């Protein structure tokens, strides 16, 4: 995964930023990632990403900070840019049904 932060840091969340992108460009596709328990038993809150057809994006904190789930509604972060196609692959991974 190649990503880079492309904005300054400010307070928001991934859902608000995805909606803003869709509002500015109706052709933007929004991807939803379900909340889940990770392989190492940590909780990941739901997440939204978006694609404008040239690249994929999300709004994220500095992952090293390790925000608790309840801080995911409003936090200091920045928009990251990914290679086109990453949002679909990542949301497919996060949303796939897991069987015991």
N, CA, C and O atoms as CSV, one atom per row, in Angstrom:
chain,resi,resn,atom,element,x,y,z
A,1,UNK,N,N,0.836,-1.170,0.000
A,1,UNK,CA,C,0.000,0.000,0.000
A,1,UNK,C,C,0.883,1.237,0.000
A,1,UNK,O,O,1.686,1.441,0.911
A,2,UNK,N,N,0.733,2.040,-1.004
A,2,UNK,CA,C,1.429,3.320,-1.048
A,2,UNK,C,C,0.408,4.403,-0.748
A,2,UNK,O,O,-0.587,4.544,-1.459
A,3,UNK,N,N,0.657,5.162,0.300
A,3,UNK,CA,C,-0.232,6.264,0.633
A,3,UNK,C,C,0.597,7.449,1.071
A,3,UNK,O,O,1.757,7.319,1.462
A,4,UNK,N,N,-0.038,8.618,0.994
A,4,UNK,CA,C,0.624,9.827,1.476
A,4,UNK,C,C,-0.441,10.801,1.951
A,4,UNK,O,O,-1.527,10.887,1.378
A,5,UNK,N,N,-0.115,11.530,3.003
A,5,UNK,CA,C,-1.016,12.572,3.478
A,5,UNK,C,C,-0.899,13.751,2.516
A,5,UNK,O,O,0.200,14.180,2.165
A,6,UNK,N,N,-2.069,14.271,2.092
A,6,UNK,CA,C,-2.059,15.333,1.079
A,6,UNK,C,C,-2.659,16.645,1.586
A,6,UNK,O,O,-2.719,17.625,0.842
A,7,UNK,N,N,-3.102,16.673,2.847
A,7,UNK,CA,C,-3.626,17.916,3.417
A,7,UNK,C,C,-2.933,18.195,4.744
A,7,UNK,O,O,-2.204,17.362,5.282
A,8,UNK,N,N,-3.184,19.375,5.240
A,8,UNK,CA,C,-2.755,19.716,6.590
A,8,UNK,C,C,-3.654,18.968,7.575
A,8,UNK,O,O,-4.684,18.419,7.181
A,9,UNK,N,N,-3.277,18.943,8.832
A,9,UNK,CA,C,-4.050,18.283,9.880
A,9,UNK,C,C,-5.170,19.199,10.346
A,9,UNK,O,O,-4.954,20.392,10.555
A,10,UNK,N,N,-6.373,18.642,10.510
A,10,UNK,CA,C,-7.533,19.388,10.996
A,10,UNK,C,C,-8.525,18.407,11.613
A,10,UNK,O,O,-8.362,17.195,11.474
A,11,UNK,N,N,-9.548,18.917,12.290
A,11,UNK,CA,C,-10.527,18.071,12.971
A,11,UNK,C,C,-11.700,17.746,12.046
A,11,UNK,O,O,-12.292,18.639,11.439
A,12,UNK,N,N,-12.022,16.474,11.948
A,12,UNK,CA,C,-13.138,15.990,11.140
A,12,UNK,C,C,-13.272,14.494,11.391
A,12,UNK,O,O,-12.823,13.996,12.423
A,13,UNK,N,N,-13.890,13.770,10.448
A,13,UNK,CA,C,-13.886,12.310,10.456
A,13,UNK,C,C,-14.052,11.808,9.027
A,13,UNK,O,O,-14.336,12.593,8.121
A,14,UNK,N,N,-13.878,10.520,8.823
A,14,UNK,CA,C,-13.865,9.968,7.465
A,14,UNK,C,C,-15.222,10.081,6.781
A,14,UNK,O,O,-15.273,10.280,5.568
A,15,UNK,N,N,-16.324,9.961,7.523
A,15,UNK,CA,C,-17.657,10.058,6.940
A,15,UNK,C,C,-17.921,11.467,6.415
A,15,UNK,O,O,-18.392,11.637,5.290
A,16,UNK,N,N,-17.621,12.465,7.222
A,16,UNK,CA,C,-17.820,13.859,6.795
A,16,UNK,C,C,-16.991,14.167,5.563
A,16,UNK,O,O,-17.486,14.800,4.631
A,17,UNK,N,N,-15.739,13.732,5.539
A,17,UNK,CA,C,-14.863,14.027,4.404
A,17,UNK,C,C,-15.320,13.308,3.131
A,17,UNK,O,O,-15.213,13.863,2.037
A,18,UNK,N,N,-15.825,12.084,3.264
A,18,UNK,CA,C,-16.350,11.362,2.097
A,18,UNK,C,C,-17.582,12.079,1.549
A,18,UNK,O,O,-17.729,12.217,0.335
A,19,UNK,N,N,-18.463,12.535,2.434
A,19,UNK,CA,C,-19.645,13.284,1.984
A,19,UNK,C,C,-19.265,14.604,1.319
A,19,UNK,O,O,-19.868,14.992,0.318
A,20,UNK,N,N,-18.275,15.291,1.865
A,20,UNK,CA,C,-17.813,16.544,1.249
A,20,UNK,C,C,-17.276,16.288,-0.156
A,20,UNK,O,O,-17.542,17.058,-1.079
A,21,UNK,N,N,-16.516,15.199,-0.313
A,21,UNK,CA,C,-15.973,14.868,-1.634
A,21,UNK,C,C,-17.109,14.574,-2.618
A,21,UNK,O,O,-17.058,15.007,-3.769
A,22,UNK,N,N,-18.129,13.844,-2.174
A,22,UNK,CA,C,-19.277,13.508,-3.026
A,22,UNK,C,C,-20.063,14.761,-3.384
A,22,UNK,O,O,-20.534,14.896,-4.513
A,23,UNK,N,N,-20.208,15.673,-2.438
A,23,UNK,CA,C,-20.914,16.924,-2.678
A,23,UNK,C,C,-20.206,17.759,-3.747
A,23,UNK,O,O,-20.854,18.346,-4.614
A,24,UNK,N,N,-18.875,17.807,-3.680
A,24,UNK,CA,C,-18.099,18.595,-4.648
A,24,UNK,C,C,-18.016,17.918,-6.010
A,24,UNK,O,O,-17.873,18.591,-7.030
A,25,UNK,N,N,-18.106,16.596,-6.032
A,25,UNK,CA,C,-18.032,15.849,-7.291
A,25,UNK,C,C,-18.996,14.667,-7.203
A,25,UNK,O,O,-18.665,13.656,-6.584
A,26,UNK,N,N,-20.179,14.771,-7.807
A,26,UNK,CA,C,-21.174,13.699,-7.720
A,26,UNK,C,C,-20.691,12.359,-8.286
A,26,UNK,O,O,-21.308,11.329,-8.011
A,27,UNK,N,N,-19.623,12.344,-9.056
A,27,UNK,CA,C,-19.107,11.094,-9.615
A,27,UNK,C,C,-18.232,10.317,-8.625
A,27,UNK,O,O,-17.844,9.181,-8.898
A,28,UNK,N,N,-17.927,10.922,-7.487
A,28,UNK,CA,C,-17.125,10.246,-6.463
A,28,UNK,C,C,-17.878,9.022,-5.962
A,28,UNK,O,O,-19.084,9.073,-5.719
A,29,UNK,N,N,-17.151,7.929,-5.814
A,29,UNK,CA,C,-17.718,6.700,-5.261
A,29,UNK,C,C,-17.232,6.552,-3.829
A,29,UNK,O,O,-16.039,6.668,-3.551
A,30,UNK,N,N,-18.176,6.294,-2.916
A,30,UNK,CA,C,-17.852,6.135,-1.501
A,30,UNK,C,C,-17.831,4.651,-1.155
A,30,UNK,O,O,-18.710,3.895,-1.569
A,31,UNK,N,N,-16.828,4.245,-0.398
A,31,UNK,CA,C,-16.671,2.856,0.052
A,31,UNK,C,C,-16.836,2.800,1.567
A,31,UNK,O,O,-16.260,3.607,2.297
A,32,UNK,N,N,-17.627,1.839,2.028
A,32,UNK,CA,C,-17.875,1.635,3.452
A,32,UNK,C,C,-17.133,0.396,3.925
A,32,UNK,O,O,-17.176,-0.646,3.270
A,33,UNK,N,N,-16.462,0.502,5.044
A,33,UNK,CA,C,-15.772,-0.628,5.675
A,33,UNK,C,C,-16.439,-0.886,7.018
A,33,UNK,O,O,-16.488,-0.004,7.876
A,34,UNK,N,N,-16.951,-2.099,7.196
A,34,UNK,CA,C,-17.644,-2.462,8.433
A,34,UNK,C,C,-16.697,-2.425,9.627
A,34,UNK,O,O,-15.491,-2.623,9.480
A,35,UNK,N,N,-17.257,-2.168,10.821
A,35,UNK,CA,C,-16.430,-2.323,12.020
A,35,UNK,C,C,-16.107,-3.801,12.194
A,35,UNK,O,O,-16.853,-4.669,11.740
A,36,UNK,N,N,-15.004,-4.071,12.846
A,36,UNK,CA,C,-14.616,-5.471,12.997
A,36,UNK,C,C,-13.609,-5.629,14.117
A,36,UNK,O,O,-13.037,-4.660,14.618
A,37,UNK,N,N,-13.410,-6.881,14.493
A,37,UNK,CA,C,-12.332,-7.264,15.395
A,37,UNK,C,C,-11.205,-7.776,14.497
A,37,UNK,O,O,-11.414,-8.681,13.688
A,38,UNK,N,N,-10.025,-7.203,14.638
A,38,UNK,CA,C,-8.904,-7.573,13.773
A,38,UNK,C,C,-8.343,-8.931,14.160
A,38,UNK,O,O,-8.735,-9.528,15.163
A,39,UNK,N,N,-7.425,-9.394,13.347
A,39,UNK,CA,C,-6.780,-10.680,13.589
A,39,UNK,C,C,-6.043,-10.703,14.931
A,39,UNK,O,O,-5.920,-11.755,15.558
A,40,UNK,N,N,-5.557,-9.543,15.366
A,40,UNK,CA,C,-4.863,-9.479,16.663
A,40,UNK,C,C,-5.795,-9.010,17.788
A,40,UNK,O,O,-5.343,-8.522,18.824
A,41,UNK,N,N,-7.113,-9.170,17.560
A,41,UNK,CA,C,-8.158,-8.934,18.572
A,41,UNK,C,C,-8.365,-7.469,18.955
A,41,UNK,O,O,-8.881,-7.187,20.036
A,42,UNK,N,N,-7.977,-6.545,18.099
A,42,UNK,CA,C,-8.261,-5.134,18.324
A,42,UNK,C,C,-9.522,-4.748,17.568
A,42,UNK,O,O,-9.815,-5.307,16.511
A,43,UNK,N,N,-10.265,-3.797,18.107
A,43,UNK,CA,C,-11.486,-3.316,17.466
A,43,UNK,C,C,-11.142,-2.227,16.462
A,43,UNK,O,O,-10.389,-1.305,16.775
A,44,UNK,N,N,-11.695,-2.330,15.248
A,44,UNK,CA,C,-11.582,-1.266,14.243
A,44,UNK,C,C,-12.973,-0.709,13.998
A,44,UNK,O,O,-13.897,-1.450,13.663
A,45,UNK,N,N,-13.116,0.579,14.164
A,45,UNK,CA,C,-14.386,1.255,13.935
A,45,UNK,C,C,-14.707,1.249,12.446
A,45,UNK,O,O,-13.813,1.061,11.621
A,46,UNK,N,N,-15.978,1.453,12.094
A,46,UNK,CA,C,-16.327,1.567,10.675
A,46,UNK,C,C,-15.486,2.673,10.044
A,46,UNK,O,O,-15.004,3.574,10.731
A,47,UNK,N,N,-15.321,2.589,8.735
A,47,UNK,CA,C,-14.450,3.531,8.038
A,47,UNK,C,C,-15.022,3.811,6.660
A,47,UNK,O,O,-15.630,2.937,6.042
A,48,UNK,N,N,-14.825,5.026,6.181
A,48,UNK,CA,C,-15.272,5.423,4.845
A,48,UNK,C,C,-14.076,5.879,4.036
A,48,UNK,O,O,-13.200,6.588,4.530
A,49,UNK,N,N,-14.060,5.455,2.782
A,49,UNK,CA,C,-13.039,5.880,1.821
A,49,UNK,C,C,-13.782,6.360,0.584
A,49,UNK,O,O,-14.980,6.113,0.448
A,50,UNK,N,N,-13.089,7.040,-0.317
A,50,UNK,CA,C,-13.737,7.475,-1.545
A,50,UNK,C,C,-12.743,7.477,-2.684
A,50,UNK,O,O,-11.527,7.488,-2.493
A,51,UNK,N,N,-13.321,7.465,-3.899
A,51,UNK,CA,C,-12.508,7.460,-5.117
A,51,UNK,C,C,-13.087,8.464,-6.094
A,51,UNK,O,O,-14.302,8.539,-6.277
A,52,UNK,N,N,-12.214,9.231,-6.717
A,52,UNK,CA,C,-12.662,10.174,-7.741
A,52,UNK,C,C,-12.367,9.658,-9.150
A,52,UNK,O,O,-12.549,10.380,-10.131
A,53,UNK,N,N,-11.916,8.418,-9.245
A,53,UNK,CA,C,-11.617,7.828,-10.550
A,53,UNK,C,C,-10.166,8.003,-10.968
A,53,UNK,O,O,-9.720,7.378,-11.931
A,54,UNK,N,N,-9.426,8.841,-10.259
A,54,UNK,CA,C,-7.997,9.008,-10.558
A,54,UNK,C,C,-7.130,8.513,-9.404
A,54,UNK,O,O,-5.992,8.088,-9.604
A,55,UNK,N,N,-7.689,8.574,-8.185
A,55,UNK,CA,C,-6.998,8.092,-6.977
A,55,UNK,C,C,-8.053,7.791,-5.922
A,55,UNK,O,O,-9.220,8.145,-6.090
A,56,UNK,N,N,-7.653,7.145,-4.848
A,56,UNK,CA,C,-8.538,6.840,-3.725
A,56,UNK,C,C,-8.059,7.614,-2.504
A,56,UNK,O,O,-6.882,7.957,-2.401
A,57,UNK,N,N,-8.987,7.890,-1.568
A,57,UNK,CA,C,-8.688,8.754,-0.438
A,57,UNK,C,C,-9.375,8.255,0.828
A,57,UNK,O,O,-10.340,7.494,0.772
A,58,UNK,N,N,-8.861,8.695,1.958
A,58,UNK,CA,C,-9.563,8.576,3.223
A,58,UNK,C,C,-9.094,9.691,4.144
A,58,UNK,O,O,-8.130,10.396,3.846
A,59,UNK,N,N,-9.789,9.841,5.267
A,59,UNK,CA,C,-9.390,10.781,6.303
A,59,UNK,C,C,-8.939,9.939,7.472
A,59,UNK,O,O,-9.698,9.102,7.960
A,60,UNK,N,N,-7.723,10.142,7.931
A,60,UNK,CA,C,-7.156,9.272,8.947
A,60,UNK,C,C,-6.333,10.056,9.951
A,60,UNK,O,O,-5.786,11.119,9.657
A,61,UNK,N,N,-6.267,9.492,11.144
A,61,UNK,CA,C,-5.353,10.021,12.151
A,61,UNK,C,C,-3.977,9.436,11.878
A,61,UNK,O,O,-3.797,8.623,10.972
A,62,UNK,N,N,-3.023,9.859,12.669
A,62,UNK,CA,C,-1.711,9.230,12.642
A,62,UNK,C,C,-1.897,7.895,13.360
A,62,UNK,O,O,-2.044,7.874,14.582
A,63,UNK,N,N,-1.894,6.789,12.631
A,63,UNK,CA,C,-2.243,5.492,13.201
A,63,UNK,C,C,-1.382,5.112,14.397
A,63,UNK,O,O,-1.785,4.276,15.206
A,64,UNK,N,N,-0.220,5.705,14.516
A,64,UNK,CA,C,0.637,5.420,15.666
A,64,UNK,C,C,0.002,5.944,16.958
A,64,UNK,O,O,0.335,5.479,18.048
A,65,UNK,N,N,-0.916,6.919,16.834
A,65,UNK,CA,C,-1.578,7.473,18.013
A,65,UNK,C,C,-2.546,6.484,18.645
A,65,UNK,O,O,-2.787,6.541,19.851
A,66,UNK,N,N,-3.104,5.578,17.849
A,66,UNK,CA,C,-4.012,4.555,18.357
A,66,UNK,C,C,-5.233,5.124,19.063
A,66,UNK,O,O,-5.408,4.908,20.262
A,67,UNK,N,N,-6.077,5.845,18.343
A,67,UNK,CA,C,-7.278,6.420,18.936
A,67,UNK,C,C,-8.220,5.339,19.456
A,67,UNK,O,O,-8.406,4.318,18.793
A,68,UNK,N,N,-8.819,5.544,20.631
A,68,UNK,CA,C,-9.857,4.622,21.076
A,68,UNK,C,C,-11.096,4.784,20.181
A,68,UNK,O,O,-11.267,5.832,19.559
A,69,UNK,N,N,-11.958,3.768,20.109
A,69,UNK,CA,C,-13.091,3.776,19.171
A,69,UNK,C,C,-13.976,5.009,19.334
A,69,UNK,O,O,-14.457,5.548,18.336
A,70,UNK,N,N,-14.202,5.468,20.560
A,70,UNK,CA,C,-15.117,6.592,20.780
A,70,UNK,C,C,-14.539,7.924,20.305
A,70,UNK,O,O,-15.268,8.911,20.206
A,71,UNK,N,N,-13.248,7.963,20.013
A,71,UNK,CA,C,-12.627,9.187,19.483
A,71,UNK,C,C,-12.701,9.240,17.964
A,71,UNK,O,O,-12.234,10.211,17.368
A,72,UNK,N,N,-13.262,8.248,17.331
A,72,UNK,CA,C,-13.323,8.195,15.867
A,72,UNK,C,C,-14.396,9.109,15.280
A,72,UNK,O,O,-14.468,9.273,14.062
A,73,UNK,N,N,-15.228,9.704,16.131
A,73,UNK,CA,C,-16.298,10.563,15.629
A,73,UNK,C,C,-15.836,11.992,15.353
A,73,UNK,O,O,-16.458,12.706,14.568
A,74,UNK,N,N,-14.753,12.406,15.994
A,74,UNK,CA,C,-14.202,13.753,15.784
A,74,UNK,C,C,-12.762,13.727,16.264
A,74,UNK,O,O,-12.498,13.578,17.457
A,75,UNK,N,N,-11.832,13.873,15.330
A,75,UNK,CA,C,-10.419,13.786,15.709
A,75,UNK,C,C,-9.573,14.586,14.734
A,75,UNK,O,O,-10.032,14.977,13.661
A,76,UNK,N,N,-8.342,14.818,15.125
A,76,UNK,CA,C,-7.405,15.541,14.268
A,76,UNK,C,C,-6.760,14.539,13.316
A,76,UNK,O,O,-6.148,13.561,13.745
A,77,UNK,N,N,-6.903,14.795,12.038
A,77,UNK,CA,C,-6.349,13.910,11.022
A,77,UNK,C,C,-6.079,14.673,9.746
A,77,UNK,O,O,-6.064,15.904,9.732
A,78,UNK,N,N,-5.864,13.928,8.671
A,78,UNK,CA,C,-5.586,14.516,7.366
A,78,UNK,C,C,-6.066,13.548,6.300
A,78,UNK,O,O,-6.283,12.367,6.570
A,79,UNK,N,N,-6.227,14.053,5.100
A,79,UNK,CA,C,-6.636,13.202,3.982
A,79,UNK,C,C,-5.407,12.501,3.419
A,79,UNK,O,O,-4.372,13.116,3.163
A,80,UNK,N,N,-5.560,11.182,3.236
A,80,UNK,CA,C,-4.512,10.381,2.608
A,80,UNK,C,C,-4.948,10.038,1.189
A,80,UNK,O,O,-6.134,9.863,0.911
A,81,UNK,N,N,-3.978,9.946,0.312
A,81,UNK,CA,C,-4.221,9.543,-1.073
A,81,UNK,C,C,-3.581,8.178,-1.301
A,81,UNK,O,O,-2.458,7.922,-0.865
A,82,UNK,N,N,-4.322,7.299,-1.997
A,82,UNK,CA,C,-3.861,5.947,-2.320
A,82,UNK,C,C,-3.910,5.741,-3.826
A,82,UNK,O,O,-4.510,6.529,-4.557
A,83,UNK,N,N,-3.281,4.684,-4.269
A,83,UNK,CA,C,-3.372,4.291,-5.672
A,83,UNK,C,C,-4.814,3.939,-6.000
A,83,UNK,O,O,-5.542,3.419,-5.155
A,84,UNK,N,N,-5.219,4.223,-7.225
A,84,UNK,CA,C,-6.563,3.899,-7.678
A,84,UNK,C,C,-6.813,2.399,-7.520
A,84,UNK,O,O,-5.982,1.583,-7.918
A,85,UNK,N,N,-7.942,2.045,-6.947
A,85,UNK,CA,C,-8.308,0.652,-6.742
A,85,UNK,C,C,-8.108,0.171,-5.314
A,85,UNK,O,O,-8.647,-0.868,-4.931
A,86,UNK,N,N,-7.337,0.914,-4.518
A,86,UNK,CA,C,-7.074,0.477,-3.151
A,86,UNK,C,C,-8.339,0.479,-2.298
A,86,UNK,O,O,-8.552,-0.456,-1.527
A,87,UNK,N,N,-9.182,1.500,-2.415
A,87,UNK,CA,C,-10.383,1.599,-1.578
A,87,UNK,C,C,-11.301,0.405,-1.800
A,87,UNK,O,O,-11.845,-0.136,-0.838
A,88,UNK,N,N,-11.482,-0.012,-3.030
A,88,UNK,CA,C,-12.325,-1.174,-3.310
A,88,UNK,C,C,-11.716,-2.435,-2.706
A,88,UNK,O,O,-12.414,-3.216,-2.059
A,89,UNK,N,N,-10.426,-2.633,-2.914
A,89,UNK,CA,C,-9.770,-3.830,-2.358
A,89,UNK,C,C,-9.860,-3.841,-0.829
A,89,UNK,O,O,-10.160,-4.872,-0.226
A,90,UNK,N,N,-9.601,-2.699,-0.216
A,90,UNK,CA,C,-9.614,-2.644,1.240
A,90,UNK,C,C,-11.026,-2.835,1.791
A,90,UNK,O,O,-11.212,-3.561,2.768
A,91,UNK,N,N,-12.022,-2.193,1.178
A,91,UNK,CA,C,-13.392,-2.359,1.670
A,91,UNK,C,C,-13.880,-3.789,1.440
A,91,UNK,O,O,-14.599,-4.331,2.280
A,92,UNK,N,N,-13.506,-4.409,0.321
A,92,UNK,CA,C,-13.860,-5.824,0.098
A,92,UNK,C,C,-13.253,-6.697,1.192
A,92,UNK,O,O,-13.914,-7.599,1.706
A,93,UNK,N,N,-12.015,-6.436,1.543
A,93,UNK,CA,C,-11.338,-7.188,2.602
A,93,UNK,C,C,-12.045,-6.989,3.942
A,93,UNK,O,O,-12.322,-7.956,4.652
A,94,UNK,N,N,-12.334,-5.743,4.283
A,94,UNK,CA,C,-12.970,-5.451,5.567
A,94,UNK,C,C,-14.392,-5.984,5.650
A,94,UNK,O,O,-14.855,-6.343,6.732
A,95,UNK,N,N,-15.090,-6.040,4.517
A,95,UNK,CA,C,-16.502,-6.404,4.517
A,95,UNK,C,C,-16.780,-7.874,4.255
A,95,UNK,O,O,-17.927,-8.310,4.341
A,96,UNK,N,N,-15.750,-8.640,3.937
A,96,UNK,CA,C,-16.004,-10.042,3.614
A,96,UNK,C,C,-16.525,-10.785,4.838
A,96,UNK,O,O,-16.138,-10.518,5.976
A,97,UNK,N,N,-17.399,-11.708,4.562
A,97,UNK,CA,C,-18.000,-12.487,5.638
A,97,UNK,C,C,-16.996,-13.498,6.151
A,97,UNK,O,O,-16.354,-14.192,5.363
A,98,UNK,N,N,-16.857,-13.585,7.434
A,98,UNK,CA,C,-15.913,-14.525,8.039
A,98,UNK,C,C,-16.689,-15.652,8.693
A,98,UNK,O,O,-17.662,-15.425,9.413
A,99,UNK,N,N,-16.243,-16.858,8.432
A,99,UNK,CA,C,-16.875,-18.038,9.031
A,99,UNK,C,C,-15.924,-18.660,10.030
A,99,UNK,O,O,-14.708,-18.608,9.848
A,100,UNK,N,N,-16.461,-19.243,11.076
A,100,UNK,CA,C,-15.640,-19.918,12.097
A,100,UNK,C,C,-15.112,-21.230,11.579
A,100,UNK,O,O,-14.403,-21.936,12.295
